[in-house]
Amino acid sequence: MSFTFAYLTGYVTDFQLGQGSAIMELIEYEDVWFRSIVQSLDRIDVTLYNYGKADVKVLSVYLDGLQANFTNTYNDVFLTLAIKEHGSIRIYPPQSLDKDTVKIRIVTERGSAFDGQFTIPSIPKSGGA
Protein backbone atom coordinates (compact mmCIF):
# COMPACT_ATOMS: atom_id res chain seq x y z
CA MET A 1 0.00 0.00 0.00
CA SER A 2 2.85 2.39 0.79
CA PHE A 3 4.38 1.89 -2.65
CA THR A 4 1.04 2.48 -4.38
CA PHE A 5 0.34 5.59 -2.30
CA ALA A 6 3.80 7.03 -3.08
CA TYR A 7 3.37 6.34 -6.80
CA LEU A 8 -0.09 7.89 -6.98
CA THR A 9 0.98 10.94 -4.97
CA GLY A 10 3.91 11.52 -7.35
CA TYR A 11 1.71 10.97 -10.41
CA VAL A 12 -0.93 13.42 -9.19
CA THR A 13 1.73 16.05 -8.43
CA ASP A 14 3.27 15.62 -11.90
CA PHE A 15 -0.15 15.79 -13.52
CA GLN A 16 -1.00 19.01 -11.66
CA LEU A 17 2.28 20.54 -12.86
CA GLY A 18 1.43 19.61 -16.46
CA GLN A 19 4.09 16.90 -16.74
CA GLY A 20 1.77 13.95 -16.25
CA SER A 21 -0.49 15.06 -19.08
CA ALA A 22 2.42 14.63 -21.49
CA ILE A 23 1.52 10.94 -21.69
CA MET A 24 -1.75 11.99 -23.32
CA GLU A 25 0.06 13.87 -26.12
CA LEU A 26 0.24 12.03 -29.43
CA ILE A 27 1.10 13.68 -32.72
CA GLU A 28 1.70 12.14 -36.10
CA TYR A 29 3.76 13.37 -39.03
CA GLU A 30 1.21 13.46 -41.85
CA ASP A 31 3.24 15.04 -44.60
CA VAL A 32 6.81 16.28 -45.04
CA TRP A 33 7.78 18.43 -48.02
CA PHE A 34 11.35 19.50 -48.76
CA ARG A 35 11.30 22.90 -50.50
CA SER A 36 14.28 24.09 -52.51
CA ILE A 37 15.26 27.28 -54.24
CA VAL A 38 18.20 27.36 -56.67
CA GLN A 39 19.35 23.79 -55.99
CA SER A 40 19.58 24.06 -52.19
CA LEU A 41 17.21 23.09 -49.42
CA ASP A 42 15.37 26.20 -48.29
CA ARG A 43 12.83 24.84 -45.81
CA ILE A 44 10.90 21.78 -44.74
CA ASP A 45 7.11 21.99 -44.55
CA VAL A 46 5.59 19.54 -42.07
CA THR A 47 1.91 18.79 -41.50
CA LEU A 48 1.05 17.27 -38.11
CA TYR A 49 -2.06 15.68 -36.63
CA ASN A 50 -2.94 15.53 -32.92
CA TYR A 51 -4.57 12.19 -32.18
CA GLY A 52 -3.95 12.30 -28.45
CA LYS A 53 -6.20 13.19 -25.54
CA ALA A 54 -4.71 16.63 -24.79
CA ASP A 55 -4.01 19.81 -26.72
CA VAL A 56 -0.40 20.06 -27.89
CA LYS A 57 1.81 23.14 -28.10
CA VAL A 58 4.97 22.68 -30.20
CA LEU A 59 7.76 24.84 -28.80
CA SER A 60 10.94 23.60 -30.47
CA VAL A 61 12.15 21.61 -33.46
CA TYR A 62 15.48 19.85 -34.01
CA LEU A 63 17.05 18.62 -37.24
CA ASP A 64 19.69 15.93 -36.69
CA GLY A 65 20.12 17.15 -33.10
CA LEU A 66 20.51 20.86 -33.96
CA GLN A 67 17.79 23.29 -32.97
CA ALA A 68 16.08 24.79 -36.01
CA ASN A 69 13.93 27.87 -36.39
CA PHE A 70 10.32 27.26 -37.34
CA THR A 71 7.05 29.11 -37.75
CA ASN A 72 3.45 28.08 -38.14
CA THR A 73 1.43 29.25 -41.14
CA TYR A 74 0.73 32.55 -39.34
CA ASN A 75 4.47 33.18 -38.75
CA ASP A 76 4.19 32.48 -35.01
CA VAL A 77 7.14 30.68 -33.38
CA PHE A 78 4.93 27.97 -31.88
CA LEU A 79 2.10 25.71 -33.02
CA THR A 80 -0.93 24.79 -30.93
CA LEU A 81 -2.92 21.73 -31.99
CA ALA A 82 -6.26 20.98 -30.40
CA ILE A 83 -7.38 17.36 -30.13
CA LYS A 84 -8.09 15.88 -33.60
CA GLU A 85 -6.67 18.97 -35.30
CA HIS A 86 -4.19 19.28 -38.17
CA GLY A 87 -1.52 21.97 -38.33
CA SER A 88 1.56 22.90 -40.32
CA ILE A 89 4.98 24.27 -39.54
CA ARG A 90 7.82 25.56 -41.72
CA ILE A 91 11.25 24.45 -40.55
CA TYR A 92 14.34 26.40 -41.60
CA PRO A 93 17.47 24.18 -41.45
CA PRO A 94 20.26 25.63 -39.29
CA GLN A 95 22.84 24.33 -41.77
CA SER A 96 23.08 22.70 -45.16
CA LEU A 97 21.68 19.18 -45.22
CA ASP A 98 24.03 17.23 -47.47
CA LYS A 99 22.84 13.72 -46.69
CA ASP A 100 20.06 11.45 -47.84
CA THR A 101 17.98 11.50 -44.64
CA VAL A 102 17.12 13.91 -41.86
CA LYS A 103 15.86 13.21 -38.35
CA ILE A 104 13.19 15.66 -37.20
CA ARG A 105 12.39 15.93 -33.49
CA ILE A 106 9.42 17.98 -32.35
CA VAL A 107 9.27 18.93 -28.66
CA THR A 108 6.11 20.09 -26.92
CA GLU A 109 5.52 22.45 -24.01
CA ARG A 110 5.04 19.46 -21.67
CA GLY A 111 8.36 17.93 -22.75
CA SER A 112 7.12 15.19 -25.07
CA ALA A 113 9.39 14.49 -28.05
CA PHE A 114 8.22 13.07 -31.38
CA ASP A 115 10.87 11.80 -33.77
CA GLY A 116 10.70 11.01 -37.45
CA GLN A 117 13.33 10.13 -40.01
CA PHE A 118 12.71 11.22 -43.59
CA THR A 119 14.44 10.78 -46.93
CA ILE A 120 15.50 13.98 -48.66
CA PRO A 121 14.78 13.78 -52.39
CA SER A 122 17.72 14.61 -54.63
CA ILE A 123 17.69 18.08 -56.12
CA PRO A 124 17.96 17.88 -59.90
CA LYS A 125 20.98 19.57 -61.39
CA SER A 126 20.21 22.11 -64.06
CA GLY A 127 21.50 21.05 -67.42
CA GLY A 128 22.33 23.33 -70.29
CA ALA A 129 22.03 22.42 -73.93
C-alpha positions in Angstrom: 0.0 0.0 0.0 2.8 2.4 0.8 4.4 1.9 -2.6 1.0 2.5 -4.4 0.3 5.6 -2.3 3.8 7.0 -3.1 3.4 6.3 -6.8 -0.1 7.9 -7.0 1.0 10.9 -5.0 3.9 11.5 -7.4 1.7 11.0 -10.4 -0.9 13.4 -9.2 1.7 16.1 -8.4 3.3 15.6 -11.9 -0.2 15.8 -13.5 -1.0 19.0 -11.7 2.3 20.5 -12.9 1.4 19.6 -16.5 4.1 16.9 -16.7 1.8 13.9 -16.3 -0.5 15.1 -19.1 2.4 14.6 -21.5 1.5 10.9 -21.7 -1.8 12.0 -23.3 0.1 13.9 -26.1 0.2 12.0 -29.4 1.1 13.7 -32.7 1.7 12.1 -36.1 3.8 13.4 -39.0 1.2 13.5 -41.8 3.2 15.0 -44.6 6.8 16.3 -45.0 7.8 18.4 -48.0 11.3 19.5 -48.8 11.3 22.9 -50.5 14.3 24.1 -52.5 15.3 27.3 -54.2 18.2 27.4 -56.7 19.4 23.8 -56.0 19.6 24.1 -52.2 17.2 23.1 -49.4 15.4 26.2 -48.3 12.8 24.8 -45.8 10.9 21.8 -44.7 7.1 22.0 -44.5 5.6 19.5 -42.1 1.9 18.8 -41.5 1.0 17.3 -38.1 -2.1 15.7 -36.6 -2.9 15.5 -32.9 -4.6 12.2 -32.2 -4.0 12.3 -28.4 -6.2 13.2 -25.5 -4.7 16.6 -24.8 -4.0 19.8 -26.7 -0.4 20.1 -27.9 1.8 23.1 -28.1 5.0 22.7 -30.2 7.8 24.8 -28.8 10.9 23.6 -30.5 12.2 21.6 -33.5 15.5 19.8 -34.0 17.1 18.6 -37.2 19.7 15.9 -36.7 20.1 17.2 -33.1 20.5 20.9 -34.0 17.8 23.3 -33.0 16.1 24.8 -36.0 13.9 27.9 -36.4 10.3 27.3 -37.3 7.1 29.1 -37.8 3.5 28.1 -38.1 1.4 29.3 -41.1 0.7 32.6 -39.3 4.5 33.2 -38.7 4.2 32.5 -35.0 7.1 30.7 -33.4 4.9 28.0 -31.9 2.1 25.7 -33.0 -0.9 24.8 -30.9 -2.9 21.7 -32.0 -6.3 21.0 -30.4 -7.4 17.4 -30.1 -8.1 15.9 -33.6 -6.7 19.0 -35.3 -4.2 19.3 -38.2 -1.5 22.0 -38.3 1.6 22.9 -40.3 5.0 24.3 -39.5 7.8 25.6 -41.7 11.2 24.5 -40.5 14.3 26.4 -41.6 17.5 24.2 -41.5 20.3 25.6 -39.3 22.8 24.3 -41.8 23.1 22.7 -45.2 21.7 19.2 -45.2 24.0 17.2 -47.5 22.8 13.7 -46.7 20.1 11.5 -47.8 18.0 11.5 -44.6 17.1 13.9 -41.9 15.9 13.2 -38.4 13.2 15.7 -37.2 12.4 15.9 -33.5 9.4 18.0 -32.3 9.3 18.9 -28.7 6.1 20.1 -26.9 5.5 22.4 -24.0 5.0 19.5 -21.7 8.4 17.9 -22.7 7.1 15.2 -25.1 9.4 14.5 -28.1 8.2 13.1 -31.4 10.9 11.8 -33.8 10.7 11.0 -37.4 13.3 10.1 -40.0 12.7 11.2 -43.6 14.4 10.8 -46.9 15.5 14.0 -48.7 14.8 13.8 -52.4 17.7 14.6 -54.6 17.7 18.1 -56.1 18.0 17.9 -59.9 21.0 19.6 -61.4 20.2 22.1 -64.1 21.5 21.1 -67.4 22.3 23.3 -70.3 22.0 22.4 -73.9 
